[in-house]
Amino acid sequence: MTARIIFWRLLLLAAAGFLGWLIIGYGLAAYYAERLAQGDEAAAEHALTWQPNNARALLAKGRQSLPDDPQTALGLLQRAYRANPTEPAPLILMAGHHFEQGDVGHSDRLISFAAELDPADPAVQRAVAAYWAERGDTEKMLAHWSTVLRADRSAREDLFPLLVKLAESPDLRQQLEPLIQEPPSWWNDFFGYLTRESLDLETVRDVYALRRRAVAVPLTDDERGDYVRRLQKEGLISEAYLTWIKGLDNVERGHLGLLYNGGFELPPSNQGFDWRIFPDRHFAASPAATYGASDSKALRLQFRAFEGRFWRLGQPLFLDTGNYRMAGRMRLDSLKSKGGVRWQVICEQPERIVLGEGPRLLGSGDWSEFDFTFPVPAGCTYQQLRLVSAGWRDFELKLSGVLWFDDLEITRVQELDAASQAAALLRTGQNAGARSDIGQIGGD
């Protein structure tokens, strides 16, 4: 009886000792594996000493051995994969080796399986895309780049420039067609990037033309707006205006005129030749219902201790040579300012000069009308209307309160009024850019 008790006690002690050794071994292996993850490559050997089938250590050892001893490395990578069949990294490394050895069929199967193991991990998909790029299969490379861009927004920083280079190559641009025909979620942002960054306007034209021909997913307003903005920047104002008009629906076309949507019945789109509004913490503007509006809405501008020069509301214009009258209705709800604001019409091309200015607006008052006339001289192919600070000194620029506009319109007139004629004479031959130092509303 005593011998049996002693036997079982010894057996339990041995089991406990073995279990303790295992716990210590796994703990040390995990410690060295963590060191390995932090960049200590020497830790791989220590981890394998305590746990010969540690997948992370086998992977690191295989990666280290691959350049000098590929046969040993392949064995280690196979063991790493068997130890953790959900990890695609060993397959990716083996695929790269077999591709270099000319065993393309084997490498293709390995890389395809690796991609399926973790289809949403951006690092894995980048590696798979790099394989297909080396393989010369641009279509598959782009498919995996697309996955990367969907999964990791920060990838746009380095992949968007590469996609632009691809688009700028006539021989490779056709590879983008699957993405163009059925654009992924990141496409609109990329197209906007392309319109801003591509040095070649013809590249932008070609990609835009391909998108217009897409059947499954029609061209979006954002794409058209980005394309129009590029045309405006290039000085192709007629083409930009016609392209913008083609994107308007029947309701929107009902608000066309020399000034678009002057009654503010439609929400501003911030695109094309529509109103551009740039809000910040101290300024907001939007159509809203109010008493005295001609139809259902007027434009409400709210200033909350706004400081600095104001320029955050305007509309690009496409006016022929001639004389014009800008008119509208306004309501001042205690607009507190030493300098106030005023409407200003500026010629943007071929040089920036002020063509006309409206009256200074500040204080309080019920609905009232205002107007001013201005010339568009021969050669001025592009203009903009904007609301700007009327003062120039720092203490004049502060704005607080509410301002409403409605029924804004621009019409042609035969002659300028006396004040506008005098102002036009003063500006003749002078570049008013020194007093028009605010960025463009359109085509920036």
Secondary structure, DSSP 8 states (H G I E B T S, - for coil): -HHHHHHHHHHHHHHHHHHHHHHHHHHHHHHHHHHHHTT-TTHHHHHHHH-TT-HHHHHHHHHHHTTT-HHHHHHHHHHHHHH-TT--HHHHHHHHHHHHTT-HHHHHHHHHHHHHHSTT-HHHHHHHHHHHHHHT-HHHHHHHHHHHHHH-GGGHHHHHHHHHHHHT-TTTGGGGHHHHHS--TTHHHHHHHHHHH-S-HHHHHHHHHHHHT-SSS---HHHHHHHHHHHHHHT-HHHHHHHHHHT--HHHHTT-SSSTTTT--S---SSTTS-EE--BTTEEEEEE--TT-SSS-EEEEEEEEE-S----EEEEE---SEEEEEEEEEEEEEEE-SS-EEEEEEEEESS-EEEEE---B-EEEEEEEEEEEEEE-TT--EEEEEEEES--SGGG--EEEEEEEEEEEEEEESS--HHHHHHHHHHTT--GGGG--S--SS--
